[in-house]
Amino acid sequence: MADICRKFGESVRKYRKIKGISQEKLAELSGLHRTYISSLERGKRSISLKNIQKIAEALNVDIDLLFKFNK
C-alpha cells in the first residue's frame, strides 16, 4: 500500500507544481489542511475518494490523471 500512496503523492506534487501553486494554496483551494497535503505528497497518508475529488478539482485536472504514474 505504501507504494501507491507514494506514487499518488508524487502525482499530486507534479500537478501542483505544473499549476505553480504552493501546498498552502492547494490546501486552501481543496479545503484540506496544509499538513495533510504535505504528508500526502510524501506518501505518508492514504487518501479517501472524497479528498481525491477535492484535490483534482482544486488542481483543475481530471481525476484519472492523478493515477497515471510514471514507470
C-alpha positions as CSV (number, residue, x, y, z in Angstrom):
1,M,0.0,0.0,0.0
2,A,2.9,2.4,0.7
3,D,3.9,2.3,-2.9
4,I,0.6,3.5,-4.3
5,C,0.5,6.2,-1.6
6,R,4.0,7.4,-2.6
7,K,3.1,7.3,-6.3
8,F,-0.2,9.2,-5.8
9,G,1.6,11.8,-3.7
10,E,4.2,12.3,-6.4
11,S,1.5,12.7,-8.9
12,V,-0.3,15.4,-6.8
13,R,3.0,17.2,-6.3
14,K,3.7,17.1,-10.1
15,Y,0.4,18.7,-11.0
16,R,0.6,21.2,-8.1
17,K,4.0,22.3,-9.4
18,I,2.7,22.4,-13.0
19,K,-0.1,24.7,-11.9
20,G,2.5,26.8,-10.0
21,I,0.8,26.7,-6.6
22,S,2.1,26.1,-3.1
23,Q,1.0,23.4,-0.7
24,E,-0.7,26.2,1.3
25,K,-2.7,27.3,-1.8
26,L,-3.7,23.8,-2.7
27,A,-4.9,23.2,0.8
28,E,-6.9,26.4,0.7
29,L,-8.4,25.5,-2.7
30,S,-9.3,22.0,-1.7
31,G,-10.5,22.7,1.8
32,L,-7.9,20.4,3.3
33,H,-5.1,21.3,5.8
34,R,-1.6,22.1,4.6
35,T,0.0,19.4,6.7
36,Y,-2.4,16.9,5.1
37,I,-1.3,17.9,1.7
38,S,2.4,17.7,2.8
39,S,2.0,14.2,4.2
40,L,0.0,13.1,1.2
41,E,2.7,14.3,-1.2
42,R,5.4,12.4,0.8
43,G,3.3,9.2,0.5
44,K,2.7,9.1,4.3
45,R,-1.0,9.3,4.1
46,S,-3.8,7.2,2.5
47,I,-6.5,9.3,1.0
48,S,-10.3,9.0,0.7
49,L,-12.1,9.2,-2.6
50,K,-13.8,12.4,-1.5
51,N,-10.4,14.0,-0.9
52,I,-9.1,12.8,-4.2
53,Q,-12.0,14.6,-5.8
54,K,-11.3,17.8,-3.8
55,I,-7.7,17.8,-4.9
56,A,-8.5,17.1,-8.5
57,E,-11.0,19.9,-8.6
58,A,-8.6,22.3,-6.8
59,L,-5.9,21.4,-9.4
60,N,-8.4,21.6,-12.2
61,V,-7.4,18.2,-13.6
62,D,-9.3,15.0,-14.4
63,I,-9.1,12.5,-11.5
64,D,-7.7,9.8,-13.7
65,L,-4.6,11.9,-14.4
66,L,-3.7,11.7,-10.7
67,F,-3.4,7.9,-11.2
68,K,-1.2,7.9,-14.2
69,F,2.1,7.1,-12.6
70,N,5.5,7.4,-14.3
71,K,7.0,4.0,-15.0
